[in-house]
């Protein structure tokens, strides 16, 4: 009998310990889970009625921004948005209502235009995914990937971005049709390797697909400037000698610096040959900085 009582007590203790561990393992979200500073990328398509037409047409969009959220879930944000290749800055304000199951709803305004989104909170409050339910410019299908920069104010320096990076870019460029002034959307993807020195200068080698046409592009001149709020601007100059002899490509991109410079999320903002709706993602391969004088 005592033997059976001992087994029963041991089983009861084990169940109590397992139940306690399970309760501790359960994660519950609140407004405090999303406080701090976030960076995001978004892309999708909105249905817009263009001037001279009454029929909505699909227009691709992309955005990159930084959002600051307080303890009550209220936030302000600044974004750079490309809609059909028209790039401009926008200020947002709103609030996030967080549920215990780590889903959330968001209401916001862009200028005077209302917007709303649904979110899911991941990785203990370090990542969020977002989908618009009311887009300011019309019905839309899209997603956003949001990453935490810090629980308070972010602090970045130019020295964080150095070494060798690799990554990809994807989206659409609006290029002029041959012999016409009309802009035609051209699918674009790129595989990139970039090297940044101390001081922000650098070079890059890209392999790109322009609607299936593969081109190699060398960029002998890159320069990146990192701001204390972990935003950054990169300017570039490159050439494709095989397919576009004599053509020089120049442009600019905006980035957000994550994980002390180990990762960069970005968006094209300027391109001399077309209008960009393109997002870019880079991860550091090696620190390997090139120190001046060595």
PyMOL commands that set and color helices and strands:
alter all, ss='L'
color gray80, all
select helices_A, chain A and resi 2-25+31-34+123-125+158-160+259-261
alter helices_A, ss='H'
color red, helices_A
select strands_A, chain A and resi 36-48+57-69+74-83+86-98+103-110+113-122+127-134+140-150+163-176+183-196+201-210+213-226+231-239+248-258+263-271+275-286
alter strands_A, ss='S'
color yellow, strands_A
deselect
rebuild
show_as cartoon
